[in-house]
Amino acid sequence: MTDYSKSLLDSLSLKIKEYPRFSLREIEKFCWMAAHEHKHGVLPSEYDIREIDENLYLQLLDKFKTTS
Protein backbone atom coordinates (compact mmCIF):
# COMPACT_ATOMS: atom_id res chain seq x y z
CA MET A 1 0.00 0.00 0.00
CA THR A 2 1.35 3.38 -1.01
CA ASP A 3 1.44 6.02 1.67
CA TYR A 4 0.86 9.48 0.27
CA SER A 5 2.43 12.60 1.71
CA LYS A 6 0.50 14.61 4.25
CA SER A 7 0.79 17.66 1.98
CA LEU A 8 -0.84 15.81 -0.95
CA LEU A 9 -3.67 14.52 1.25
CA ASP A 10 -4.18 17.99 2.76
CA SER A 11 -4.20 19.59 -0.69
CA LEU A 12 -6.70 17.10 -2.09
CA SER A 13 -8.86 17.44 1.04
CA LEU A 14 -9.11 21.19 0.51
CA LYS A 15 -9.92 20.63 -3.16
CA ILE A 16 -12.69 18.18 -2.21
CA LYS A 17 -14.31 20.77 0.06
CA GLU A 18 -14.40 23.18 -2.89
CA TYR A 19 -16.23 20.80 -5.24
CA PRO A 20 -19.71 22.02 -6.21
CA ARG A 21 -22.43 20.64 -3.91
CA PHE A 22 -19.84 19.20 -1.48
CA SER A 23 -21.48 17.22 1.32
CA LEU A 24 -20.02 15.09 4.10
CA ARG A 25 -23.01 12.79 3.67
CA GLU A 26 -21.60 11.87 0.24
CA ILE A 27 -17.92 11.90 1.20
CA GLU A 28 -17.27 8.56 -0.54
CA LYS A 29 -18.34 10.08 -3.86
CA PHE A 30 -16.21 13.20 -3.39
CA CYS A 31 -13.10 11.25 -2.35
CA TRP A 32 -13.58 9.04 -5.41
CA MET A 33 -13.85 12.14 -7.61
CA ALA A 34 -10.61 13.55 -6.17
CA ALA A 35 -8.75 10.27 -6.63
CA HIS A 36 -10.00 10.13 -10.22
CA GLU A 37 -8.98 13.71 -10.93
CA HIS A 38 -5.55 13.14 -9.39
CA LYS A 39 -4.89 10.04 -11.54
CA HIS A 40 -6.46 11.14 -14.84
CA GLY A 41 -6.15 14.93 -14.65
CA VAL A 42 -9.89 15.55 -15.07
CA LEU A 43 -13.02 15.07 -13.03
CA PRO A 44 -14.99 11.97 -13.97
CA SER A 45 -17.85 12.19 -16.42
CA GLU A 46 -21.24 10.82 -15.46
CA TYR A 47 -20.52 7.24 -16.58
CA ASP A 48 -16.73 7.21 -16.23
CA ILE A 49 -15.49 3.77 -15.25
CA ARG A 50 -11.74 4.35 -15.44
CA GLU A 51 -9.79 2.95 -12.52
CA ILE A 52 -8.65 5.12 -9.65
CA ASP A 53 -5.85 4.69 -7.14
CA GLU A 54 -7.76 2.83 -4.44
CA ASN A 55 -5.06 3.47 -1.83
CA LEU A 56 -5.34 7.22 -2.36
CA TYR A 57 -9.14 6.99 -2.20
CA LEU A 58 -9.02 5.08 1.09
CA GLN A 59 -6.50 7.46 2.64
CA LEU A 60 -8.63 10.47 1.68
CA LEU A 61 -11.73 8.80 3.06
CA ASP A 62 -9.91 7.96 6.29
CA LYS A 63 -8.72 11.56 6.59
CA PHE A 64 -12.29 12.85 6.45
CA LYS A 65 -13.69 10.17 8.73
CA THR A 66 -11.08 10.78 11.43
CA THR A 67 -11.45 14.56 11.35
CA SER A 68 -15.25 14.67 11.27
N, C-alpha and C positions, 0 to 999 in steps of 0.2 A: 504494500500500500504506500502510495506516494504521500508524503507530508508536504503540504504547501506552506509557504512562508506566511507569517502573521500579517505582513503588509499586504500580500495579495488577497488574503481572506478578508481583511479589513476594507480594502479597496472595493472588492466585489460586494461586500455587505452594504456599503454605502450606495453603490450603484443599484442594488436590488431595491433599497428603500426609495429610490428615485423613479422606479418603473411606474408607468401610468397604472392607476387603480391598485397600487400596492396594498396588500392586506396580510396580516399575520395569520389569518384563518386559512389562507391559501399559500403558506410559505413554501410548501413542497413544490408548487408550480413555479414560484418565483426563483427558487434556488436552481431548479432545472433550467429555467430560461437563462440564468446567469452562467451556468456551466456550459450551456449550448453556445452562448455568445462568446465566451472565453475560448472555446475550442474552434469554432467555425468563423468567428469574426462578425457574425450577424445574429440578430434575434431570430428565433425559430418562426417559421410560417405556421399557419393554422394546422396543417397536417404533416409537419416536418417529423420524420422518423430517424434522422441521422443520430448516430451514437453520440453520447456525451461522456465526459470523464466522470465515472461514477464515484471515484474517490473524492474528487473536488466537490461534487454534488453533496455527498454525505458530510464532508467537513463543513460546508456552508450551512447545511441543515442543522448540524450539531451546534454551530456557532450561534444560530438564532434560538435554538431550543434551550441552550444553557444561559443565554442572556435575557430571555423573556420571562 
